[in-house]
Amino acid sequence: MSTLAHDGNAMLGRQLRRIRNNPGLLVLTQTMPITMLLFFGYVFGSALAMPGAEYRSFLVPGLLVATAANGLMTGMFQAAQDTHRGVMDRFRTLPMSRAAVPLGQAGADLVVTAVGTVPFLLVGLAVGWRIEGSALEAVGALGLLLLFRFATAWAGIFLGLLTRNEEAAGQLGGATFILPLLSNAYIPTEGLPGWLRTLAEWNPISAVTMALRDLFGNAPVPDGAAWPVAHPVAGSLAWCAVLLAVFVPLAVRRYARGER
């Protein structure tokens, strides 16, 4: 365990330096959620009637979770890039824990996400979003958000190691943009057709989004929702546990095996 902690910390530092050396990508990924908040909030918000809440207050938690779900895309692309360029093969020749490399990547992604959440929340406050719940509930919401990002990053890392190709990972990662659209991140699910509402509410993004809205006090739990949305905190924790239980061992095993 101490070896894993030491090696994982070394890989975390390497990944953070890699991100620092690519400031253009860093700025783009940090400003895109803010741009979407302003665009969706003021363009779509003027066309939607939200009973009991302003659309921007409804939207902020949804965009937070949609951004966290992008851990799938970033994890996939970075792992595929390192694999394609032979970096992973060089790491395998070093005497260190096999879990350290994917752990360092997931940890660095978590750090960047936590830092990037701060300016987004400040812009959210500037456009009218407020935390209506308690301070403890707000901290719990942010912790749940970061846990979800950590879980999706591991899923992305496994898929990136599996594809082994930057172009394929980029194309597959681009397809993940549809996931927030099939959720309650941008619109309520109550008005959707029955089959589509069921599909949207069993999307992990919907459970985490509803958990954040509930903990922040921005919107009540809808009536007649599927279990993950009707019990959003428990549903979110269950989804995160499933993602981590499945993809952590898969990613570590795939990294250790290499091309075999």
Summary of the structure (lengths in Angstrom):
residues: 260
radius of gyration: 18.7
end to end distance: 26.3
largest distance: 59.2
contacts: 865
relative contact order: 0.15
helix: 77%
strand: 0%
